Amino acid sequence: MSVKKISLKENIKKTIHVIKVISGVSKKYIFVFIFQSILSSLFPYIAIFFTYLIIDGVVNTLPKADIMIYVYWLIAISLFIGIVRNMLSYLNQVYSVELNYNLDSKIASKTFELDYAIVEDNNTMKLLEMAEEGCHGNGGLKAYCEYVLSGILTSIFSIIYGGVLLVGLFLVKDTNDTSFMARILNSPFSIVILLIGLIISFLVSRYVMKKNNEKSFEVMMFNIDGNRKYAYFNQICNNYKFGKDIRLFHMQDMFLNRMKEFRENVEIPWREYSIYNTKMMAISILGNKALSFIAYIYVGLKAMYGLISVGNVVAYVASIALVSQAVNMIMERYSKLHLFNNYLDHYFTYLNLKSKKEYGTVDTIDLENLSITFKNISFKYPNQKEYALKHINLEIKSGAKLAIVGLNGAGKTTLIKLLCRLYEPSEGEILLNDISLKSYTKDVCDNLFSVVFQDFKLFSYSIKDNVSSGLDGDSDKVIETLKKTGLYERVHNMPKQIDTVIYQRSKENGVEISGGEAQKLAISRALYKDSPIVILDEPTAALDPKSESEIYEHFSALVDKKTAIFISHRMSSCKFCDEIIVIDNGEIVEQGHHNILVKDAGLYSQMWSAQAKYYLES
Amino acid sequence: MKHSLISNINYVYKESIKKYPRVKWFLLINFFTEILVPLSAIFTTTLLVYSFTHDVDIPIYIVLILGLSVLTYVLESLRFWSYLRYSFENTFTRNSTFLIRLAEHQVTTDYINIEASDRRKVITKAFEAIETTYRGIEMLLKQTPLVCINLVGLLIFSVLLAIYVPFILLILVVMTLINYFLTKRANNYLANMKSRLNDEFYEMYYLSKDSTNPNYGKDIRLYGLQKWFDELFVKLTKNRRNVVKKIEKRFMSANVSNTIFLFVRDLIGYSVLLGLVINQKIDLTTFIFLTGIIAGFSMWLNGFTSSFNYLRSSNVCVNDYRKCISVDSEYNKEGTSTKYLTYPLTVEFKNVTFSYPESAQPTIENLSFTIQSGEKIALVGDNGAGKTTIIKLLCGLYKPEAGTIHINGVDINKFNIQDYMSLLSVVFQDSEPLSLTIENIISCCKPEDVDYDKMWKSITEAGLKDKVMSLELKEKTFITQMFDESGVRLSGGEIQKLMLARSLYKNAKLLILDEPTAALDPIAEEQLYIKYKQLVKDCTSIFISHRLSSTKFCDRILFLDKGKITEQGTHQELMRSNKQYYEIFNLQAKYYKEGDECEKN
C-alpha cells in the first residue's frame, strides 16, 4: 500500500467533502474554527502595526501623550481579540466532543448495517482497522480542522495582511540620493529581490514536504500493524484470565521474549524515520534562513539609504518573517492535508461498503402457524473450498421441537446461521410458510428468531438492559424471564438487583457472573424477545446437573407453542424433541424420533451409546 | 508509598539513559538551544535597530547579518534535531522499557495480585501511565527538561529586566502570583475530573470496540442491539460534553484572567519604557530590546506554569505505576527444591479456609481431604460450591487464609512457586490460547528449547495430528491472524484438544482437568475418556466435570456443597448411600435410562 498521489483539484474536492461531513455533525464547530483562524492570523499584525507607529513616534520625538494613544489602541484591541479567542477556544473544545464521537458512531452504525458475512471477512476487518486509524490517527478530525485546515486558512490570511503591510516597502520615496544603489532600491521592481528569496524558500519547503509525505505514509501502515499487536500484548497482560495459564505453564519467558522481539522490530524503523525527519527539517530551515538573510539585507539597505524609517524596518522585518512562515506553513499543512485525505479515504471507503442482503415486501406473516422449509440448501463459506452444507432438504412444522446433532464441524451451527439469515445460501432457498425468506421485510425477519449461540455475548451493562436488549426494557417482564431460567434469586441478592451491572469493565463496579449464570442470562434474553422461533445452541454446556435438569424440565414451559431448534452434544436433550436430525459432513444422514433412531445402527445410536453407556453401567 | 517528584524523575531518566545513552547529549544540546534561539531572535532585531541608529557601515552590516543568520540556522537546526531525537527516545522508553517491566510484573507476580478487584484498579492506573504520550511516564520525560529550560529562561530574562527596569519586574512577579492562583483552581478541578474524563473515554472506547467486534456481530443483529448501542453513543457523547463543559469553563476563566494580565503588563510596560526613552534615560535600541524581553518573559512564564502543571499530574501517574509494580510477590522466593519428591504425589488439604477479597463469607471453610499417591479423584458439586477455588488453591494461585496444603507431606508454601507449578498440568474450562504458533502454545517455551518428538507425541495423543498436518506451516502456524496473515482460527473443540496437548507436553505428575469435554461431541468425548485412563496412569489427578458419567473413571469422588465435602467415596459407594450425589447422578442419568426402558418394553 502506498500513498496515492492526489492532485490539487482532487484534494480540494476531498477536503470540501470532509468539511461537509464535519458541518453535518456540527455547523457551529466549523464557524468557530474559521473565526479562530481569522483572529489568530490577525493578532500578530496588530502588534506589528502599532509597534511601528510607536517606534516612529519615538524617533520623531512626538509627545508622550500622543504615543500613548497608539499604546492604548494596541492593548485595547489585543484585549478584545484575546478575550474573544478565549471564548472561541472554550466553544471549540465543547463542540469538538461531538465531532470525535460522531465518527465512531458512524463506523459502528455502518458495521451494524453490513451483512454478517461481510463483517466476518478478514478483508473487512483490515479496512475497518484502517478506517479507525483514519479517523483517529494523527489526532483525528479535530487535528484535521485545527492543525491542517486552520493552519492553511491562517496562513492565507497572514499572507494577505502581510502583503497589505508590506506595500509600503515597495513605494517609491522622495529622496535626494541619486546613487546607483539608491535608485535600484527605490524602484518598485526591486521587489524581485525579495521574491527570489520567497521562491527559494517555497521550493525548498516543497521538496522537503514531498519527501516527508512518502515516508509518513510508509510509517502509517507500519504503525497500524504495530498498534494492533501492541494492543494485543497489552490485553494479555491486563487480563487476569490469561494470567493463570501463563503462570501454570511457565510461559513468562516465551511471552516476554516475543514482546521484546516485537519492540525491537518496531523501534529500528521509527528511529530511522526520526533521523530522516531531522535531516529534512535542517534543509527546510536553510530555505527559511536564506529568505530572512535576503530580507534583512534588502530592508536594511533601504533603511540605510533613508528610504524607510526605523519603525518601518522593525515592522517590515517582522512581517516578512510572518509571511515566510505562512508560506512554509501552507506547504507543510497542505502535505499533511494530502496525508490526512489519504487516511480519511479509508474511512469513507468503509462507510461506503454496501450490504448485499436483500429484503422483500411481504410484511405479514402468520406467527401462530409458522412452517420452515429448507429446499436443496447448499452453502460454502467465503474463501473456503469445501461445501459446509450439501443439498439440505428439511421441513419443520409449526410448533415442532427439533434437535440437531452431529460431530464437531458437521455443519449444525452453519444451518442455524443460514436460517437466521446471517449468511445467505450458495444454492437453494429457505421458505417460511411457503414464501421465500428473502421476500419478507427486514422488520419481519428481525422479529422471527430468539437465538442463544454457543459463543453468545453479554455486555458490561445492567442485567435489565442485557435481557431486554435495550434501554427501555420492561422490568416485570425481565424478572419473569429470570424466574423461568432460575436466575432470579441470584439477581435478587445482587446490590442493585436487575439494575446491577455485570462484568468489571465499565466504570461501575460490575458483578462477575459465572459461565453458567451467563448462560442462563443469555437464555433469559432469548425468552424476553419472545420470538416465534427459538434456537438454542448448546444451552446447557456450562450448567451444573441441577440447573441443566431445571432447564429440561421447564423446557416445554420455556418454549411453549413456539417452534424450537436445539443443538446439543448432550444426547439426553433429544428426548424432549419431536424430531431429530443427524448432520454428518454437511448432509442430513438420519432423521426421525429418538425411539426410532436409537434402534438403527447409525451415527445417532453410536453417539447415544457413547454417552449413555457410562450412565447405564451399574 | 508516595515517591517524591525528584525520585520519580530519577526513576524514569535512569531507564531512558540506560537504554539509549545518547539521550544525555540530546537533552543537553536541546537545553542550550531552546534558550539561545529566542535570545538570538531578540538580539537580531536589536542589532538591526542599532545598525541604523548608529550608522554602521554597510559591509560590516552585511557581515553581521550573515554571521547571525548562520548562527541562528545552526541553533535552530540543532534545536529541532535534539528535540525530535529525544522525543522519540521518550516514546521508546515508555513503550519498551516500562511496558515490558509492567508486563513482567503482570506475568510473574502472585496471581491474587492481578485478580482481586481492588488490585485491578491499581493495575488499570499503571497501564494509564504507559499507554499514551500525553500522560504518565512519557509526559514526565518530556516536561522535566521543559520545566528546567523555562525556569532558566525566566531567570535570565528576569535578570535582564532587573538590570534595566526593576519596577517592571516587580509588577510582573505580582501579576504572575495572582495569575497562578487563578489558574490553580482550574488545574485542581481538572485533576479531580480527570478520573471522570477517563471513565467517559473508556466507556466510549469499549462501546466502539464492542460494536465493531465481529464476534459480537451475531448477537447484535439477532437482538437488534443496534438501537441500544446507538442510544448509548448519544448518551455517552452528551455525558462527555457535560464534563468537558465544566472543565473548560474553569479554563476559560483562567485564560481570560491571563489575557487581562497581558493587558496590564503591556500597559505598564509601555508606559514605563516610553517614559524612559523619551526622557533619554535609555536609547531606542535598548527600548526595542526591552520590549522584546518583556514579551519573552511572558512566554517563559506561561511555559513554566504549564510545564509545571503537567509535571505534577504526570508525577501522580508515575506514582501509580510504581505502586502497582512494587507489590510483594513470591515469584523469586527461595524454597525447597521439588527435585526430590517421589511420584506419584499425594495431596492433602488440612483445615483450609479461603474467602475471596470481595466476599463476606468464606468460599471454603475448614476443608480437609487427602488424595493418595496415584489416585484419580473427581470433584463434583454445584456452580459456586468451591471446586474451582480448590483447584486454584492447589495450583498455588491463591493462598489459604487458614490451614495448609501438603504435597507428599511438605507444605507447598515451602517450595519456590515456579518449581511448584512445574509439578502441575491444568486444563481450565476457559483456557484460551495466545495468538502465537502452535508449537509456542504447546511447548510454552522458546523455539530453540522445544522437544519436537515430545511435541508431536502430545499432538497425536490429543487427537490433533490430522488437523496440524493439514496446515501449510504445520506446527509453525499462528493461531488467529494477529501476528501473521497465514494464521488460522480453530474451532472450540480443536482448541480444547490443543490445550490438552499442552498439558501432555508438560507431562506433569499432577494433572487437573476442569470440564475438558464441554465442547466435544459424544464420539470425541468418549475417545477422551478412553484416553484419559491411559493418560493419567502414572499421575495423581483431579477431574472436574458436570457430566457425572465421567466420574466413573475416577477412583474416588468428592462431593462439594457450599464449600464443604459432604460425601466421598467410589461411585458405587455414593450411589448406595442415597444422598446428594445419588440424586444428581440420577437427574442426568434418567434421560438416558428412560430410553433404555422404553426399548425393553
Interface residues (C-beta under 8 A of the other chain):
Chain A: T51 I54 I55 V58 V59 T61 K64 I67 M68 V71 L74 I75 S78 L79 G82 I83 R85 N86 M87 S89 Y90 Q93 V94 V97 E98 Y101 N102 D104 S105 I107 A108 S109 T111 F112 E113 Y116 V119 E120 N122 M125 L128 E132 R228 K229 Y230 Y232 F233 N234 I236 C237 N238 Y240 K241 F242 G243 K244 D245 I246 R247 L248 F249 H250 M251 Q252 D253 M254 F255 L256 N257 R258 M259 K260 R263 V266 E267 W270 R271 S274 I275 N277 T278 M281 A282 I285 L286 K289 S292 F293 Y296 I297 G300 L301 A303 M304 V310 V313 V314 V317 A318 G406 L407 N408 G409 K417 C420 L422 D446 F449 S450 V451 F453 Q454 D455 F456 K457 F459 S460 Y461 D465 S469 G470 L471 Q504 R505 S506 K507 N509 S514 G515 G516 E517 R525 K529 E538 A541 A542 L543 D544 P545 K546 S547 E548 S549 Y552 H569 M571 S572 S573 K575 H594 N595 V598 K599 Q606 M607 W608 A610 Q611 A612 Y614 Y615 L616 E617
Chain B: T44 T45 L48 V49 S51 F52 T53 I58 Y61 I62 I65 L66 S69 V70 T72 Y73 E76 S77 F80 W81 L84 R85 S87 F88 T91 F92 N95 S96 L99 I100 L102 A103 E104 Q106 V107 T108 Y111 I114 E115 S117 R120 I123 T124 F127 E131 D199 Y202 E203 M204 Y206 L207 S208 D210 S211 T212 P214 N215 Y216 G217 K218 D219 I220 R221 L222 Y223 G224 L225 Q226 K227 W228 F229 D230 E231 L232 F233 V234 L236 T237 R240 R241 V244 K245 E248 K249 F251 M252 N255 V256 T259 I260 L262 F263 D266 L267 Y270 S271 L274 G275 V277 I278 L284 F287 I288 T291 G381 D382 N383 G384 K392 C395 L397 Q418 M421 S422 L424 S425 V426 F428 Q429 D430 S431 E432 L434 S435 L436 N440 C444 C445 K446 Q481 M482 F483 S491 G492 G493 E494 R502 K506 E515 A518 A519 L520 D521 P522 I523 A524 E525 E526 Y529 H546 L548 S549 S550 K552 I584 F585 L587 Q588 A589 Y591 Y592 K593 E594 G595 D596 C598 E599
